[in-house]
Amino acid sequence: MNDNPVRPETVEAELRRLLADLKGAAPEVIEAETARLLAMAEQVQDVRGRERARFRAGSLPRLLAGPATATSEQFRQAQILFARAIDGDGPADARIPQLEQTVERIGELADQAPVREAGAIRRLTSPLVRLIDNLRNG
C-alpha cells in the first residue's frame, strides 16, 4: 500500500502544469507525459477520484491539441449566432427572448450537423443559458 496516496487534486494540478508547459511539444513527449500522468492517477485510492483522475490524465493530448476547427456549415452558422448573441446589448427583457431563440436555433443546427461536431455545437448554448439566467436574476 502506498504510504503517500495521490489525491485527485494533485493529478489535476499536474495536468494544468503540463498544459502550460507542453504547448508545441513533440508527440513522443506528450505521450510520455500522458503515461506518467495516468500512472499518477492510478495511485488515487478513492475509486471515483481515481476514475476521474484517469479520465483527466487521458485527456492531456486532446486538451493540448485544442478545439477542433469547425468544418461544417452548421458549425460556422452556430459560431456566428453565438458571437452575435454574446455581443448583443439592450435591456434584459428584450435580450432574453433573443437569447432563447438563439439557443433554440443552435440546437437545431446541432441536430443537422455531422455527428463529430454536434456536441461541440450544443456546448455553445451553455454560456448563453448562463447569460439568460444572469439577466433574469440580475
Secondary structure, DSSP 8 states (H G I E B T S, - for coil): --SS-B-HHHHHHHHHHHHHH-TT--HHHHHHHHHHHHHHHTTB-SHHHHHHHHHHHHTHHHHHH-S----SHHHHHHHHHHHHHHH--S-HHHHHHHHHHHHHHHHHHHHHS-HHHHHHHHHTHHHHHHHHHHHHH-
